[in-house]
Amino acid sequence: MPDKNFENQVQQKMNELKFVPSDTVWQEVERQITDRKKHRRFLIWIPFLFIIAGGSYLYFQNNNSDNLTNRHAQVNQHTQPANALRKNIESADTSTTLAVEPSMWKINKTEPVQSTEAANFRETKVKIVKHPTAINHSSGFHFEEPGLKNFSLNHNKDQNTASFEIHKKLNKQTVNDYLIVDADETTVSNEDKKANEAAGEQTSGINKKESKESMQPTDSASIEDLKNVTAVHPPVIVKKQTDSLVTLAEVAKAPDVPAKNKKKIQWGLSINAGKANISNGLSGIFTTTADASYANAYNLPGSVNNNIGTGKPSSVKAGIAFSIGLSARKNIDMNWSVFAGLEYGYYSTKLSVGQKIDSARSVMQTGSGNYYNISSFYTSTSRAAFNYTNQFHFIQMPIGVERRLGNKSHFSLNGGLIISALIGSNALHYDGQKNIYYKNNGLLNKTNWSVFTGFNYQIRVNKSAVIETGPHLQYGLTDFFNRDLYSHMHLLNGSWSARLLFGK
Amino acid sequence: MASLIWELKHATVYLYYLSTAYRMNDDLKMIKDCLNGKPAAQRLLYDQYAAAMLGVCYRYTKSINDAEDVLQEGFVKVFRYLHQYKGEGELGAWIRRIMVTTAINYLKRNSRYQADLSFNDMGLHPVSTDNPEVLLNAKDIADLVRQLPPGYQTIFNLYAIEGYNHVEIGKILGISEGTSRSQYSRARTLLISWIEKQSPMQKKSNYAR
């Protein structure tokens, strides 16, 4: 062994060696560490974005259908036998006309109705029209009546007609059966009368005078005045051939009635069972034995390769995979639906290892340059002692959309994203320097994103339960192992899925 | 203009940190701030160690560009794995280990080094017992080390400068202990002969003869 005097001298000199790096080095380092942060931030926000977007969509869908169905149901209660009118409403057209007598209405100045309120009524645009009598003022203005948020009167000067746009859906036949008249002229319920009287008392004498004047508007009236005109007494819809009445106020004040055609969320169980592998490409799912790159992935980069000294790691085979959990689905329309779930996922791979030895060792972690201490390990040998199963346990949340292939088809396609969190693993990693297998869950990525697609056949069990079943393919978008230590390896899962859903 | 603003901004923040929090060269606080993502702290850490670490990278590579590539890659790893530093040893030593590992991986990956980075056992080579006085400056010695074939160069660096023993070098490079010994011996002999040729004293004595 030589004296290290020479080495000491060289070492001393080399420790003095310093160079000033160019500015581009820091700029690139800074860019990379910033990019990584941004990437992480983005990943954190993705599930929230999905939840917000999905929630908003479902909220607006529900709101929309509730507005319509509640109003229809209320009209039905007050006017005629329920079935008849419902039938009319369900076959609703978009616009029609109805004779009105504007001169009968008492009108009064109030604050103009905010245009945003109209946004609460999104369907509609049903016109209940017209009467060519007293109102001959320009442009449209709003009528407001107690309880009814908004409906508007438009006046066409040339045709000398006035039209109401009531924001609800009635069909032509239904509307033609009704007249809109002043409440005083008709038989109304006691409650409505009280409401009308109260509204009348609240108006001042001046307003009443103005009301009277406004009942017979003239061309001299200013447009500004007319824009602020609203009805004090609610007009009433009178059915022509019967005495059944319904006020628009009643329609608007209608309590929430359970919608007949409300789209409910279906709940149920989902089960997947199949095989999983970890591969650097999609082809891995079709092979039972992983290719060499998978085996090499078990080499920490600190080692040179496998053919010096100690041998090769075992090939890795696909293992059993399954998932089980809760699932929920919401129909968007006849063909499209969205679904989400919360599941436990189990994935596994198989490899051959030698005997287990309980003895402390240290293996080098290349990323940090530190050594990782292990208390036991498995030997690698060509005469394998037994098969070992790498198990990966996840909690996962699939979110996806489903498209039925035709209105009456039993077949559907689905696809979406799965975010999964690793909750445990016994996976072995290969150390090429010592030719051993050891456990270190720090080398596994804790959060994984996957895409999935599937093809389902739907079987209706009874009125409120369906089973959907079909093949399912899942591919990991994120690296399964620590990217700094392994090459790009992704989870692959081919399975058969079944989902039992309750609810119509 | 944008780059000027960027420079001014960073210079201001940098000076602020220098004048307050980091006057005491508090590595732990700097690390904490780095972990909290403070750009000024990250820049300060880089500035503290970049020059010395480029010297390390320079010894393992054949060009300054390659050395800067390794430095860049190494510092990205430093910031990525900084949470693993427990403060048990010197931060500089920890960063240096990362740089050495990164440099070795770089050599393995890079095709230019791959051809010469062979560690074939060429049989035992008698170890020279020469211990000449090294009168060359650091840069000249580093340049001589870089003239060694990459395999020799790496083993010389790991043994003579980083202080690893041949067993550890064998593990790091995936070679046998004997191969490491043999190659180191050849590297040492070569280097001593080159140093002797270039040494001013040696030149002087040769001239005197």
Interface residues (C-beta under 8 A of the other chain):
Chain A: M1 P2 D3 K4 N5 F6 E7 Q9 V10 Q11 K13 M14 N15 E16 L17 K18 F19 V20 P21 S22 T24 V25 W26 E28 V29 E30 Q32 I33 R36 K37 P301 G302 S303 V304 N305 I308 G309 M364 T366 G367 S368 G369 N370 G432 Q433 K434 D484
Chain B: G37 P39 Q42 R43 Y46 A50 A51 A52 L54 G55 V56 Y58 R59 I64 A67 E68 L71 Q72 F75 V76 K77 F79 R80 Y81 Q84 Y85 W94 R97 I98 V100 T101 I104 N105 K108 F119 V127 S128 T129 D130 N131 P132 E133 V134 L136 N137 A138 K139 I141 A142 V145 Y159 A160 I161 G163 K171 I172 L173 G174 I175 S176 R188 I192
